[in-house]
Amino acid sequence: MNLSHNNLTGPIPTTFSNLKLMESLDLSYNNLSGKIPTELTEITFLAVFSVAHNNLSGTTPERKNQFGTFGESSYEGYPLLCGPPLHDCTKIGAPSTMLVDHDGEDGGSFIDMAVFYISFVVVYITVLLGLVAVLYINPYWRRVWFNFIEVCIDNCYCFVVVYYRKLFNFKLA
């Protein structure tokens, strides 16, 4: 069963262990969290298993039945996952915190919004500084820019003066 790249969230369901004749279970590249259920070791016909690149933590399932044949590539992308065939759990201690944001927001967003906002501000400031630098260095563009600003201010002033009188006269009538 290939469920990779489906933006699945939450824990891996233990009910997958009821599918005794399943030969393949690929849950890679989703947003699954929590521990890998030990009940999955009851699937004895499983030839392919991958939960790579999710947000899982804890220990890998016991290496019995078919789970003894799965290598590190089945679990890659986890700093908080330990046990065979990965690093020993005693070296890193018990994983207590996950680096996942669970504050009620949509966990499956395509981009990190904090990075988006920061990059937006940086680009905005860079463009403004570039514009100021061009106006400072090039006297022709400086004159054109300030002439444009003066025309805009004059147009706004004329608009307010003309239409304010019309609006004021309309209210009096």
N, CA, C and O of each residue as an XYZ file, in Angstrom:
692
protein
N       0.857     -1.155      0.000
C       0.000      0.000      0.000
C       0.909      1.225      0.000
O       1.653      1.446      0.955
N       0.852      2.014     -1.059
C       1.693      3.190     -1.182
C       0.878      4.424     -0.836
O       0.024      4.850     -1.613
N       1.143      4.998      0.334
C       0.475      6.212      0.784
C       1.468      7.358      0.912
O       1.222      8.311      1.652
N       2.581      7.277      0.203
C       3.598      8.323      0.300
C       3.120      9.601     -0.380
O       2.288      9.568     -1.286
N       3.665     10.728      0.078
C       3.381     12.057     -0.482
C       1.887     12.386     -0.461
O       1.378     12.974     -1.416
N       1.181     12.022      0.599
C      -0.254     12.293      0.691
C      -0.612     13.295      1.774
O      -1.794     13.519      2.036
N       0.378     13.900      2.407
C       0.147     14.900      3.446
C      -0.693     14.341      4.599
O      -1.520     15.052      5.171
N      -0.479     13.079      4.932
C      -1.179     12.456      6.053
C      -0.637     13.027      7.354
O       0.561     13.285      7.468
N      -1.513     13.227      8.338
C      -1.106     13.767      9.630
C      -1.571     12.842     10.741
O      -2.407     11.962     10.537
N      -1.005     13.065     11.928
C      -1.382     12.279     13.089
C      -0.524     11.038     13.234
O       0.464     10.875     12.518
N      -0.896     10.160     14.159
C      -0.110      8.937     14.369
C      -0.411      7.880     13.306
O      -1.428      7.940     12.616
N       0.491      6.924     13.195
C       0.265      5.788     12.295
C      -0.807      4.905     12.934
O      -0.650      4.503     14.087
N      -1.887      4.593     12.224
C      -2.958      3.779     12.813
C      -2.475      2.358     13.130
O      -1.813      1.721     12.311
N      -2.812      1.877     14.321
C      -2.458      0.504     14.693
C      -3.297     -0.505     13.923
O      -2.954     -1.686     13.874
N      -4.393     -0.052     13.322
C      -5.265     -0.962     12.570
C      -4.613     -1.466     11.288
O      -5.118     -2.408     10.677
N      -3.505     -0.862     10.869
C      -2.766     -1.414      9.724
C      -2.325     -2.849     10.013
O      -2.149     -3.641      9.087
N      -2.148     -3.184     11.288
C      -1.699     -4.535     11.636
C      -2.772     -5.585     11.336
O      -2.468     -6.778     11.306
N      -4.011     -5.167     11.115
C      -5.077     -6.107     10.751
C      -4.959     -6.578      9.305
O      -5.585     -7.566      8.921
N      -4.170     -5.887      8.514
C      -3.983     -6.258      7.109
C      -2.841     -7.264      7.029
O      -1.738     -6.926      6.600
N      -3.103     -8.475      7.435
C      -2.066     -9.505      7.606
C      -1.356     -9.889      6.312
O      -0.196    -10.301      6.356
N      -2.017     -9.767      5.164
C      -1.424    -10.196      3.898
C      -0.802     -9.036      3.112
O      -0.432     -9.202      1.950
N      -0.688     -7.882      3.737
C      -0.108     -6.732      3.055
C       1.382     -6.976      2.818
O       2.100     -7.407      3.721
N       1.840     -6.697      1.595
C       3.235     -6.930      1.235
C       4.063     -5.655      1.209
O       5.292     -5.718      1.243
N       3.411     -4.499      1.151
C       4.143     -3.240      1.052
C       3.395     -2.164      1.824
O       2.174     -2.046      1.712
N       4.126     -1.379      2.607
C       3.544     -0.248      3.331
C       4.518      0.918      3.240
O       5.544      0.941      3.920
N       4.184      1.884      2.393
C       5.031      3.059      2.186
C       4.281      4.289      2.677
O       3.338      4.751      2.034
N       4.707      4.812      3.820
C       4.106      6.003      4.414
C       5.078      7.182      4.392
O       4.922      8.126      5.166
N       6.066      7.135      3.524
C       7.109      8.163      3.506
C       6.577      9.502      2.994
O       5.573      9.567      2.285
N       7.285     10.568      3.380
C       7.002     11.941      2.951
C       5.566     12.368      3.262
O       4.844     12.845      2.386
N       5.170     12.191      4.512
C       3.905     12.695      5.018
C       4.211     13.537      6.244
O       5.364     13.911      6.462
N       3.213     13.838      7.039
C       3.401     14.582      8.283
C       2.954     13.745      9.471
O       2.340     14.259     10.406
N       3.261     12.462      9.432
C       2.879     11.565     10.520
C       3.717     11.878     11.749
O       4.886     12.248     11.634
N       3.120     11.730     12.923
C       3.830     12.027     14.166
C       3.590     10.910     15.167
O       2.773     10.017     14.943
N       4.312     10.977     16.269
C       4.175      9.968     17.310
C       5.138      8.823     17.116
O       6.195      8.975     16.503
N       4.759      7.666     17.649
C       5.627      6.486     17.593
C       5.159      5.531     16.505
O       4.012      5.576     16.062
N       6.074      4.670     16.087
C       5.720      3.613     15.143
C       5.069      2.498     15.948
O       5.694      1.975     16.871
N       3.831      2.115     15.631
C       3.140      1.088     16.428
C       3.870     -0.253     16.379
O       4.279     -0.711     15.312
N       4.028     -0.870     17.543
C       4.684     -2.180     17.598
C       3.807     -3.262     16.975
O       4.308     -4.325     16.607
N       2.510     -3.005     16.851
C       1.598     -3.980     16.255
C       1.920     -4.254     14.786
O       1.509     -5.281     14.244
N       2.649     -3.350     14.140
C       2.982     -3.553     12.725
C       3.890     -4.762     12.520
O       3.967     -5.293     11.413
N       4.577     -5.200     13.570
C       5.445     -6.376     13.432
C       4.634     -7.653     13.212
O       5.203     -8.686     12.856
N       3.321     -7.601     13.418
C       2.462     -8.766     13.201
C       2.176     -9.010     11.719
O       1.646    -10.062     11.359
N       2.519     -8.053     10.861
C       2.325     -8.227      9.415
C       3.514     -9.031      8.906
O       4.597     -8.480      8.712
N       3.324    -10.316      8.691
C       4.451    -11.202      8.383
C       4.822    -11.240      6.909
O       5.916    -11.695      6.575
N       3.955    -10.781      6.015
C       4.262    -10.816      4.582
C       4.866     -9.502      4.081
O       5.090     -9.338      2.882
N       5.124     -8.587      4.980
C       5.601     -7.265      4.598
C       7.015     -7.347      4.023
O       7.950     -7.732      4.725
N       7.170     -6.988      2.756
C       8.480     -7.012      2.103
C       9.066     -5.611      1.974
O      10.286     -5.450      1.930
N       8.207     -4.598      1.913
C       8.649     -3.209      1.782
C       7.985     -2.400      2.884
O       6.768     -2.458      3.059
N       8.793     -1.642      3.630
C       8.271     -0.783      4.690
C       9.087      0.500      4.703
O      10.315      0.464      4.781
N       8.397      1.636      4.628
C       9.099      2.918      4.676
C       8.228      3.957      5.364
O       7.079      4.180      4.983
N       8.792      4.583      6.375
C       8.163      5.712      7.053
C       9.125      6.903      7.040
O       9.077      7.763      7.920
N       9.988      6.939      6.041
C      11.016      7.975      5.955
C      10.393      9.358      5.787
O       9.344      9.513      5.161
N      11.054     10.348      6.355
C      10.710     11.769      6.209
C       9.305     12.088      6.708
O       8.473     12.609      5.966
N       9.055     11.771      7.963
C       7.861     12.173      8.684
C       8.327     12.856      9.962
O       9.475     13.294     10.034
N       7.473     12.958     10.962
C       7.836     13.576     12.238
C       7.738     12.559     13.370
O       7.203     12.865     14.436
N       8.244     11.371     13.146
C       8.116     10.300     14.129
C       9.202     10.409     15.190
O      10.265     10.984     14.957
N       8.914      9.847     16.357
C       9.878      9.835     17.457
C       9.749      8.508     18.195
O       8.875      7.696     17.895
N      10.628      8.306     19.157
C      10.590      7.074     19.939
C      11.525      6.026     19.375
O      12.530      6.344     18.740
N      11.179      4.767     19.617
C      12.033      3.670     19.167
C      11.416      2.976     17.960
O      10.202      3.002     17.757
N      12.274      2.362     17.175
C      11.806      1.578     16.034
C      11.195      0.281     16.553
O      11.525     -0.157     17.656
N      10.312     -0.338     15.779
C       9.713     -1.604     16.228
C      10.774     -2.696     16.405
O      11.849     -2.653     15.807
N      10.437     -3.660     17.235
C      11.336     -4.793     17.469
C      11.661     -5.472     16.145
O      10.799     -5.607     15.277
N      12.910     -5.895     15.998
C      13.361     -6.490     14.735
C      13.010     -7.972     14.705
O      13.884     -8.835     14.787
N      11.714     -8.251     14.587
C      11.264     -9.635     14.456
C      10.428     -9.746     13.194
O      10.001     -8.739     12.629
N      10.201    -10.964     12.762
C       9.497    -11.230     11.505
C      10.157    -10.442     10.377
O      11.382    -10.443     10.256
N       9.372     -9.782      9.568
C       9.913     -9.055      8.426
C      10.639     -7.774      8.832
O      11.449     -7.267      8.056
N      10.378     -7.240     10.010
C      11.012     -5.986     10.423
C      12.512     -6.144     10.646
O      13.232     -5.148     10.723
N      12.984     -7.363     10.750
C      14.420     -7.595     10.860
C      15.150     -7.354      9.551
O      16.376     -7.250      9.539
N      14.413     -7.262      8.445
C      15.044     -7.085      7.130
C      15.080     -5.634      6.670
O      15.728     -5.334      5.667
N      14.417     -4.737      7.360
C      14.356     -3.344      6.918
C      15.553     -2.568      7.444
O      15.889     -2.649      8.626
N      16.188     -1.821      6.562
C      17.388     -1.068      6.917
C      17.097      0.371      7.307
O      15.947      0.772      7.485
N      18.186      1.141      7.434
C      18.079      2.543      7.843
C      17.257      3.378      6.877
O      16.603      4.335      7.292
N      17.277      3.033      5.596
C      16.556      3.842      4.605
C      15.049      3.853      4.866
O      14.356      4.775      4.437
N      14.543      2.850      5.555
C      13.114      2.817      5.882
C      12.745      3.862      6.924
O      11.578      4.232      7.050
N      13.740      4.340      7.674
C      13.487      5.260      8.779
C      14.232      6.586      8.628
O      14.275      7.356      9.588
N      14.815      6.885      7.479
C      15.698      8.045      7.378
C      14.944      9.357      7.550
O      13.756      9.474      7.246
N      15.690     10.339      8.053
C      15.136     11.666      8.251
C      14.594     11.912      9.644
O      13.727     12.769      9.818
N      15.077     11.187     10.644
C      14.556     11.315     12.006
C      15.664     11.542     13.018
O      16.421     10.613     13.300
N      15.789     12.724     13.568
C      16.758     12.898     14.642
C      16.250     12.340     15.974
O      17.050     12.061     16.867
N      14.935     12.175     16.120
C      14.359     11.736     17.396
C      13.929     10.275     17.390
O      13.273      9.818     18.326
N      14.290      9.545     16.352
C      13.946      8.127     16.262
C      15.206      7.312     16.518
O      16.265      7.614     15.969
N      15.096      6.283     17.347
C      16.280      5.496     17.684
C      15.924      4.019     17.771
O      14.757      3.636     17.686
N      16.935      3.216     17.939
C      16.775      1.766     17.989
C      17.255      1.150     16.693
O      17.422      1.843     15.690
N      17.478     -0.174     16.715
C      18.007     -0.837     15.523
C      17.047     -0.660     14.343
O      15.835     -0.761     14.531
N      17.537     -0.407     13.174
C      18.915     -0.331     12.692
C      19.535      1.057     12.841
O      20.638      1.287     12.345
N      18.855      1.985     13.511
C      19.389      3.331     13.717
C      20.303      3.344     14.931
O      20.652      2.284     15.452
N      20.694      4.525     15.387
C      21.586      4.640     16.543
C      20.899      4.167     17.822
O      19.673      4.084     17.900
N      21.714      3.866     18.804
C      21.231      3.344     20.079
C      20.509      4.449     20.854
O      20.950      5.598     20.860
N      19.401      4.097     21.504
C      18.609      5.075     22.249
C      19.339      5.622     23.467
O      19.063      6.745     23.890
N      20.256      4.865     24.035
C      20.948      5.333     25.233
C      21.928      6.451     24.916
O      22.303      7.203     25.815
N      22.356      6.582     23.661
C      23.310      7.627     23.305
C      22.661      8.999     23.275
O      23.302      9.993     23.617
N      21.412      9.069     22.876
C      20.768     10.371     22.778
C      19.786     10.621     23.910
O      19.248     11.724     24.016
N      19.541      9.659     24.737
C      18.556      9.802     25.796
C      17.163      9.589     25.240
O      16.989      9.421     24.033
N      16.202      9.595     26.086
C      14.822      9.394     25.642
C      14.335     10.643     24.935
O      14.449     11.744     25.474
N      13.802     10.492     23.752
C      13.313     11.667     23.047
C      12.091     12.228     23.758
O      11.053     11.571     23.840
N      12.220     13.444     24.270
C      11.132     14.008     25.047
C      10.380     15.094     24.306
O       9.185     15.283     24.534
N      11.055     15.809     23.427
C      10.370     16.857     22.695
C      10.552     16.652     21.213
O      11.585     16.180     20.737
N       9.509     17.027     20.505
C       9.578     16.951     19.053
C       9.712     18.354     18.500
O       9.240     19.310     19.115
N      10.338     18.490     17.370
C      10.519     19.776     16.736
C       9.375     20.058     15.771
O       9.593     20.530     14.655
N       8.165     19.767     16.208
C       6.998     19.918     15.361
C       6.079     20.938     16.004
O       5.911     20.943     17.223
N       5.488     21.795     15.200
C       4.590     22.822     15.687
C       3.172     22.270     15.711
O       2.590     22.001     14.660
N       2.610     22.101     16.916
C       1.252     21.579     17.058
C       0.369     22.609     17.734
O      -0.316     22.279     18.702
N       0.360     23.855     17.254
C      -0.432     24.884     17.905
C      -1.770     25.118     17.218
O      -2.344     26.202     17.322
N      -2.259     24.119     16.527
C      -3.566     24.217     15.913
C      -3.541     24.706     14.482
O      -4.579     24.722     13.820
N      -2.394     25.100     13.993
C      -2.314     25.546     12.612
C      -2.286     24.343     11.689
O      -2.101     23.209     12.132
N      -2.470     24.599     10.408
C      -2.421     23.539      9.413
C      -0.999     23.031      9.317
O      -0.117     23.757      8.858
N      -0.756     21.795      9.741
C       0.586     21.231      9.732
C       1.063     20.866      8.350
O       2.249     20.588      8.173
N       0.188     20.855      7.362
C       0.580     20.431      6.037
C       0.799     21.579      5.073
O       0.667     21.399      3.862
N       1.133     22.756      5.584
C       1.343     23.873      4.678
C       2.602     23.658      3.861
O       3.545     22.995      4.293
N       2.591     24.233      2.677
C       3.683     24.013      1.737
C       4.951     24.738      2.163
O       6.053     24.240      1.936
N       4.808     25.923      2.787
C       5.981     26.685      3.203
C       5.854     27.073      4.662
O       4.755     27.130      5.214
N       6.971     27.334      5.265
C       7.001     27.806      6.639
C       6.697     29.298      6.623
O       7.437     30.070      6.013
N       5.624     29.713      7.280
C       5.186     31.098      7.199
C       6.169     32.056      7.853
O       6.313     33.184      7.382
N       6.849     31.653      8.916
C       7.825     32.541      9.547
C       8.957     32.858      8.575
O       9.378     34.010      8.469
N       9.443     31.859      7.874
C      10.499     32.076      6.883
C       9.983     32.950      5.749
O      10.712     33.801      5.240
N       8.734     32.748      5.351
C       8.143     33.566      4.294
C       8.095     35.035      4.706
O       8.484     35.908      3.929
N       7.619     35.318      5.927
C       7.526     36.702      6.382
C       8.905     37.349      6.489
O       9.086     38.498      6.088
N       9.859     36.624      7.021
C      11.212     37.168      7.156
C      11.804     37.462      5.784
O      12.385     38.528      5.577
N      11.664     36.536      4.850
C      12.217     36.764      3.513
C      11.484     37.912      2.812
O      12.102     38.663      2.058
N      10.195     38.056      3.047
C       9.448     39.169      2.460
C       9.986     40.503      2.963
O      10.202     41.417      2.167
N      10.204     40.631      4.260
C      10.721     41.874      4.837
C      12.123     42.167      4.314
O      12.434     43.311      3.985
N      12.967     41.147      4.235
C      14.334     41.343      3.748
C      14.322     41.816      2.294
O      15.065     42.731      1.941
N      13.503     41.217      1.461
C      13.422     41.627      0.054
C      12.850     43.037     -0.058
O      13.326     43.830     -0.870
N      11.849     43.357      0.733
C      11.248     44.690      0.713
C      12.280     45.755      1.069
O      12.384     46.774      0.385
N      13.037     45.523      2.131
C      14.071     46.477      2.546
C      15.157     46.591      1.483
O      15.641     47.689      1.210
N      15.542     45.476      0.883
C      16.567     45.494     -0.163
C      16.111     46.316     -1.365
O      16.895     47.090     -1.915
N      14.868     46.159     -1.775
C      14.346     46.928     -2.910
C      14.297     48.412     -2.568
O      14.669     49.248     -3.392
N      13.842     48.747     -1.365
C      13.813     50.153     -0.962
C      15.210     50.761     -0.943
O      15.412     51.871     -1.436
N      16.169     50.045     -0.379
C      17.542     50.558     -0.351
C      18.115     50.683     -1.757
O      18.867     51.616     -2.039
N      17.766     49.752     -2.641
C      18.209     49.845     -4.032
C      17.629     51.068     -4.720
O      18.331     51.754     -5.464
N      16.350     51.348     -4.479
C      15.717     52.530     -5.051
C      16.364     53.806     -4.525
O      16.645     54.721     -5.299
N      16.600     53.876     -3.237
C      17.253     55.044     -2.644
C      18.659     55.213     -3.209
O      19.077     56.337     -3.487
N      19.387     54.129     -3.381
C      20.746     54.210     -3.922
C      20.730     54.735     -5.353
O      21.567     55.563     -5.713
N      19.789     54.268     -6.175
C      19.700     54.748     -7.561
C      19.367     56.232     -7.584
O      19.956     56.987     -8.357
N      18.426     56.658     -6.745
C      18.054     58.073     -6.708
C      19.192     58.943     -6.180
O      19.335     60.091     -6.599
N      19.985     58.422     -5.286
C      21.111     59.177     -4.730
C      22.237     59.314     -5.754
O      22.861     60.370     -5.859
N      22.490     58.252     -6.500
C      23.624     58.228     -7.428
C      23.295     58.938     -8.742
O      24.138     59.668     -9.263
N      22.104     58.746     -9.287
C      21.767     59.235    -10.620
C      20.901     60.497    -10.527
O      19.732     60.405    -10.152
N      21.451     61.682    -10.862
C      20.675     62.922    -10.730
C      19.477     62.996    -11.691
O      18.453     63.587    -11.348
N      19.593     62.408    -12.882
C      18.470     62.427    -13.827
C      17.264     61.698    -13.239
O      16.157     62.235    -13.237
N      17.471     60.480    -12.740
C      16.363     59.718    -12.173
C      15.840     60.368    -10.896
O      14.655     60.254    -10.580
N      16.716     61.048    -10.164
C      16.270     61.755     -8.959
C      15.284     62.863     -9.343
O      14.242     63.013     -8.705
N      15.616     63.652    -10.401
C      14.716     64.722    -10.857
C      13.393     64.141    -11.372
O      12.322     64.669    -11.075
N      13.475     63.060    -12.139
C      12.260     62.423    -12.658
C      11.386     61.932    -11.510
O      10.169     62.114    -11.529
N      12.009     61.307    -10.510
C      11.246     60.778     -9.371
C      10.551     61.895     -8.600
O       9.360     61.789     -8.305
N      11.274     62.963     -8.269
C      10.664     64.039     -7.492
C       9.634     64.813     -8.318
O       8.673     65.342     -7.760
N       9.820     64.884     -9.631
C       8.802     65.485    -10.493
C       7.529     64.634    -10.458
O       6.426     65.174    -10.380
N       7.676     63.318    -10.516
C       6.533     62.411    -10.436
C       5.797     62.582     -9.103
O       4.567     62.632     -9.075
N       6.533     62.671     -8.022
C       5.919     62.855     -6.698
C       5.176     64.186     -6.643
O       4.080     64.259     -6.086
N       5.763     65.247     -7.219
C       5.117     66.557     -7.223
C       3.816     66.526     -8.033
O       2.817     67.110     -7.614
N       3.820     65.859     -9.176
C       2.612     65.731     -9.995
C       1.535     64.956     -9.229
O       0.362     65.328     -9.267
N       1.920     63.895     -8.544
C       0.951     63.114     -7.752
C       0.339     63.952     -6.643
O      -0.869     63.890     -6.414
N       1.156     64.732     -5.956
C       0.644     65.585     -4.874
C      -0.300     66.646     -5.442
O      -1.358     66.903     -4.868
N       0.074     67.262     -6.562
C      -0.793     68.268     -7.187
C      -2.126     67.662     -7.610
O      -3.178     68.265     -7.397
N      -2.088     66.477     -8.205
C      -3.331     65.816     -8.623
C      -4.226     65.509     -7.427
O      -5.440     65.699     -7.492
N      -3.636     65.041     -6.350
C      -4.423     64.750     -5.140
C      -5.034     66.031     -4.578
O      -6.190     66.030     -4.156
N      -4.273     67.115     -4.568
C      -4.764     68.390     -4.054
C      -5.935     68.884     -4.902
O      -6.968     69.289     -4.368
N      -5.766     68.849     -6.231
C      -6.838     69.309     -7.127
C      -8.090     68.448     -6.967
O      -9.205     68.970     -6.948
N      -7.914     67.158     -6.853
C      -9.044     66.250     -6.671
C      -9.817     66.593     -5.399
O     -11.046     66.655     -5.410
N      -9.097     66.813     -4.317
C      -9.750     67.112     -3.041
C     -10.464     68.455     -3.111
O     -11.601     68.569     -2.653
N      -9.821     69.470     -3.673
C     -10.427     70.804     -3.727
C     -11.682     70.798     -4.599
O     -12.713     71.337     -4.197
N     -11.607     70.198     -5.779
C     -12.744     70.213     -6.708
C     -13.885     69.357     -6.183
O     -15.026     69.816     -6.145
N     -13.607     68.139     -5.784
C     -14.684     67.233     -5.388
C     -15.186     67.490     -3.973
O     -16.304     67.094     -3.642
N     -14.401     68.131     -3.144
C     -14.889     68.479     -1.813
C     -15.975     69.542     -1.932
O     -16.983     69.492     -1.228
N     -15.761     70.519     -2.839
C     -16.781     71.551     -3.051
C     -18.064     70.939     -3.601
O     -19.162     71.276     -3.158
N     -17.916     70.026     -4.579
C     -19.108     69.391     -5.136
C     -19.835     68.576     -4.079
O     -21.064     68.599     -4.015
N     -19.090     67.858     -3.251
C     -19.697     67.053     -2.195
C     -20.345     67.945     -1.151
O     -21.433     67.638     -0.663
N     -19.686     69.053     -0.800
C     -20.225     69.961      0.200
C     -21.499     70.626     -0.322
O     -22.474     70.760      0.417
N     -21.497     71.047     -1.606
C     -22.690     71.657     -2.204
C     -23.818     70.644     -2.326
O     -24.984     71.017     -2.200
N     -23.513     69.388     -2.564
C     -24.524     68.337     -2.668
C     -25.232     68.142     -1.335
O     -26.443     67.925     -1.306
N     -24.495     68.216     -0.230
C     -25.099     68.027      1.093
C     -26.000     69.196      1.479
O     -26.995     69.008      2.179
N     -25.657     70.401      1.027
C     -26.463     71.566      1.376
C     -27.776     71.612      0.595
O     -28.753     72.193      1.067
N     -27.808     71.024     -0.564
C     -29.010     71.111     -1.408
C     -30.127     70.227     -0.951
O     -31.190     70.206     -1.571
